[in-house]
Amino acid sequence: MQVMQTDILISGGGIAGMIAAVAFGKLGFTVTCIDPAQPVISRDEAGADMRSTAFLQPARALLEEAGLWSRLSAHAAALQVMRIVDAGGAEAKPRSQSEFNAADISEQPFGWNFPNWLLRRECLAEIKKRPNITLRHGVGVKDVLTRSEFARAALTDGSQIESRLLIGADGRNSTVRQALGIDVKTIRYGQKAIAFTVTHPIPHQNISTEIHRSGGPFTLVPLPDVDGTPSSAIVWMERGPEAERLLALPAGEFEAAMNARSCLLFGPLHLNGPRTIWPIISQYAHRMSGERTALIAEAAHVVPPIGAQGLNMSLGDLKVLIDLVKAAPDTLGSRNMLDAYHKARHAEVLTRITGIDLLNRASMAQARPLRDLRALGLNAIYGFKPVRKSLMQLGLGVKR
Ligand SMILES: Cc1cc2nc3c(=O)[nH]c(=O)nc-3n(C[C@H](O)[C@H](O)[C@H](O)COP(=O)(O)OP(=O)(O)OC[C@H]3O[C@@H](n4cnc5c(N)ncnc54)[C@H](O)[C@@H]3O)c2cc1C
């Protein structure tokens, strides 16, 4: 049987996999990206991903370098202020709030928010323009054989592809990771997130708002206006059974529940599209590389959606890979390169997972004394400017 050849094979054409394809394609490599699923690229199609992604400053630099930012910028909603509201008192209303303004540490906003379906659409359009990138849908990796000179992937359609570098971007249950025998550590919270978009009468003024009570944060992230009406993406985290109950409510009852939870900070919210639900875990692979293979994005690490870290960490992976390859293109997929990748990323990923895990546990607190402690902690951080600034830089990933 003929074995197809490519410089880089990317297993998984999610947002991380497609951005990786564009970024490596830009460097002149031949790239093949495969995914068994067809991408959903409009918000009204069944199966549309109603989440949004807030790209933080370092991610923007990578998207610019890859040539993707010019496609995306017109659709961006900037995040200038991060507001954290504590509504953990006896009644569901704000009892304290802290605002972190990007102007304190930078001339740029913290980040820029985009609907996930739109990111898929724009990545796909860019890939179609690049003759050295092949994107195949309807076929996935079934198994992997590696040797010191190549990784050979057996695909679900019976064909095989050999590459100098195999990138596992095939999600939290990564086939590539399993084929390489790399174990994961998984932390389960019994929590789920409902993701949806809303319109509201009060403008968001580029403020991203995280409201804490119990069960997990309720986060509103700015989106561009919809027909002149302010709009936000919402991620509402709750314990699993409560999230399932909310998801099943008729739209009117769901709106009443979300308005109570939102404390009406932007006035009454109106649902603007379907609701989707996501299980929440933390997970990391014990290694981020193997022979001729790098794991990136959720194949390597999964975090609860707090502080817009997930996909931003994935672009952090990609940035390290790109820099290593740019420094020595001939070493693509070599042991030295992949060891350096693991070393540069693994400790950083573990630190972020630990931090987000703590924040999530604090946000889930049910008991009043714990909720009071959380509010005190937030006020202490906010009241002390150097700590506040350091935390903002850390959250952005601009400080080591
Ligand atoms: C509610 C919510 C909100 C979030 N908000 C943010 C945010 O604001 N900012 C942020 O940075 N992150 C955010 N995240 C995290 C972010 O959405 C994820 O990190 C990101 O979507 C994961 O992308 P991925 O490409 O790694 O995985 P996926 O999107 O799961 O893509 C993996 C792809 O691999 C394919 N695949 C599976 N098996 C195979 C196989 N055998 N062969 C080939 N392909 C295969 C799948 O079909 C899929 O398309 C959020 C997450 C959640 C749950």
The ligand as a Gaussian input file, in Angstrom:
#p B3LYP/6-31G(d) Opt

LIG

0 1
 C      -17.702000      26.422000      28.154000
 C      -16.282000      26.633000      27.716000
 C      -15.804000      27.927000      27.455000
 C      -14.469000      28.133000      27.072000
 N      -14.006000      29.422000      26.868000
 C      -12.689000      29.606000      26.554000
 C      -12.131000      30.935000      26.381000
 O      -12.805000      31.955000      26.508000
 N      -10.810000      31.058000      26.071000
 C      -10.012000      29.963000      25.925000
 O       -8.820000      30.123000      25.666000
 N      -10.512000      28.716000      26.035000
 C      -11.816000      28.508000      26.364000
 N      -12.310000      27.248000      26.517000
 C      -11.453000      26.114000      26.196000
 C      -11.470000      25.864000      24.697000
 O      -12.779000      25.901000      24.194000
 C      -10.847000      24.531000      24.414000
 O       -9.529000      24.580000      24.884000
 C      -10.823000      24.272000      22.937000
 O      -12.076000      24.315000      22.348000
 C      -10.287000      22.877000      22.740000
 O       -9.847000      22.826000      21.456000
 P       -9.106000      21.551000      20.905000
 O       -8.848000      21.862000      19.477000
 O       -7.986000      21.139000      21.783000
 O      -10.148000      20.364000      21.107000
 P      -11.481000      20.034000      20.314000
 O      -12.259000      21.242000      19.992000
 O      -12.148000      18.955000      21.115000
 O      -10.948000      19.452000      18.940000
 C      -10.428000      18.164000      18.838000
 C      -10.734000      17.686000      17.445000
 O      -10.115000      16.414000      17.282000
 C      -10.974000      15.618000      16.503000
 N      -10.649000      14.203000      16.742000
 C      -11.087000      13.390000      17.726000
 N      -10.579000      12.154000      17.553000
 C       -9.800000      12.198000      16.456000
 C       -8.996000      11.234000      15.792000
 N       -8.928000       9.957000      16.207000
 N       -8.315000      11.616000      14.694000
 C       -8.362000      12.893000      14.236000
 N       -9.122000      13.841000      14.843000
 C       -9.825000      13.487000      15.937000
 C      -12.379000      15.984000      16.964000
 O      -13.357000      15.668000      15.981000
 C      -12.224000      17.486000      17.186000
 O      -12.610000      18.244000      16.059000
 C      -13.616000      27.020000      26.918000
 C      -14.090000      25.714000      27.172000
 C      -15.408000      25.521000      27.594000
 C      -15.892000      24.119000      27.915000

